[in-house]
Amino acid sequence: MNLPKLPPRKLRDRGFGVTVCIAAICESLQKIVTVCDEMITFGDVSVDGTAEKAAPVHTNWFTLYAANDITDVRPIIEGTMLLLCSNKRQKSMLEAGQCLSTSFAKRNDELVNYKVFRPNGFTGMEA
């Protein structure tokens, strides 16, 4: 029986070139420990120690990110900062998470409007 030959394995198939962000809540829900890599990969080229994958969004909160395409990370982070800093009071973990989710959803809506609806002649689809 002849089986088709598999393509050669690449480094990313063995765990290289993979981006990682990990967070763990500890000390009776009072602290969060985080770890993330600093690698950027462009096609077959990877460079480590070049990317900051954590960004502050409030005096008590920051966000970690890992993605194949980080083009939309900055607008999401900036939107989150605006929501979190809209008043001077401290924000809970749930509020911070909700602001991040809201900012992500807003960016996703913007992309759909500009990349799908408008090019196909649909206007006025904004919420």
C-alpha positions in Angstrom: 0.0 0.0 0.0 1.5 3.4 -1.1 0.6 6.3 1.2 1.1 9.8 0.0 4.3 11.5 1.2 3.7 14.0 4.0 5.1 17.5 3.6 8.3 18.1 5.5 7.7 19.3 9.1 8.5 22.9 9.9 9.8 24.3 13.1 6.4 25.7 14.0 5.0 22.2 13.8 7.2 21.3 16.7 6.3 24.3 18.8 8.8 26.9 17.4 7.3 30.1 16.1 4.3 29.8 18.4 3.3 32.8 20.3 2.3 32.4 24.0 0.5 34.5 26.6 -0.4 32.9 29.9 -2.1 34.4 33.0 -2.9 32.8 36.4 -4.9 34.2 39.3 -3.3 33.5 42.7 -3.0 34.7 46.3 -6.7 34.4 47.1 -7.8 36.2 43.9 -5.6 39.2 44.8 -2.8 38.9 42.2 -2.4 37.8 38.6 0.9 36.3 37.4 1.6 36.6 33.6 4.1 35.3 31.2 4.4 36.0 27.5 7.0 35.5 24.8 8.5 38.4 22.8 8.8 36.6 19.4 7.6 37.9 16.0 7.4 35.6 13.0 7.2 36.8 9.4 6.7 33.8 7.1 9.6 31.5 7.8 11.7 34.0 9.8 11.3 34.4 13.6 12.9 37.0 15.8 12.8 36.7 19.5 13.1 39.5 22.1 11.6 42.1 19.8 7.8 42.3 20.5 6.1 43.6 23.6 2.9 41.6 24.0 1.6 43.3 27.1 0.1 46.7 27.2 -1.3 48.8 30.1 -4.9 49.8 29.7 -5.5 51.4 33.2 -3.6 52.1 36.3 -4.4 48.7 37.7 -4.8 46.7 34.5 -2.9 45.6 31.4 -3.7 43.2 28.6 -1.7 40.4 27.0 -2.1 39.6 23.4 -1.0 36.8 21.0 -2.2 36.5 17.4 -1.1 35.6 13.9 -1.9 39.2 12.8 -1.6 42.0 15.4 -2.8 44.7 13.0 -6.0 45.4 15.1 -4.4 45.1 18.5 -3.6 48.8 18.9 -7.1 50.0 18.1 -8.6 47.5 20.5 -6.2 48.5 23.3 -6.8 52.2 22.7 -10.6 51.7 22.8 -10.2 49.7 26.0 -8.2 52.5 27.6 -10.8 55.1 26.7 -13.6 53.0 28.3 -11.6 52.2 31.4 -10.3 55.8 31.9 -13.7 57.5 31.3 -13.9 58.3 35.0 -11.4 58.3 37.9 -12.7 55.4 39.9 -11.0 52.0 40.1 -12.3 49.2 37.9 -12.9 45.6 38.9 -11.6 42.7 37.0 -15.0 42.1 35.5 -15.4 45.7 34.4 -11.9 45.6 32.8 -12.8 42.4 30.9 -16.1 43.9 29.8 -14.4 47.0 28.5 -11.9 44.8 26.5 -14.7 42.7 25.1 -16.7 45.9 24.1 -13.6 47.4 22.4 -13.0 44.1 20.5 -16.6 43.9 19.3 -16.5 47.6 18.2 -13.4 47.0 16.2 -14.9 43.8 14.6 -18.0 45.8 13.6 -15.8 48.5 12.1 -13.9 46.0 10.0 -17.1 44.3 8.8 -18.6 47.7 7.8 -15.5 48.9 6.0 -14.3 45.6 4.4 -17.6 43.9 3.7 -20.6 46.2 3.6 -19.2 49.3 2.0 -17.3 47.6 -0.9 -20.6 45.8 -1.7 -22.7 48.9 -1.8 -24.3 48.7 1.7 -24.2 51.9 3.6 -25.7 53.1 6.8 -25.1 49.6 8.4 -23.3 51.1 11.5 -25.0 50.4 14.8 
